[in-house]
Amino acid sequence: MKYAIIQCINGNYSVYSEGITDLANAKTQFHGRCQALWNASDVINATVKIVDERLCRVEGYQEFIAHEPLEE
């Protein structure tokens, strides 16, 4: 089975990483990506997921990140 980490950041969808064959590696990358997004000042909201080859969420690995918009 191959895994991918998909994301939607401020309404823009993308594949962060794909072709991962080791689930433990996918989990590590998932946590690292979530940490980076929680610390990013330009991220208003984001969703990150680990999905399998059928685009099904793997073991509940999905996180929603939300920040208050910066005041201008």
Secondary structure, 3 states (H helix, E strand, C coil): CCEEEEEEECCEEEEEEEEECCHHHHHHHHHHHHHHHHHCCCCCEEEEEEECCCCCEEEEEEEEEECCCCCC
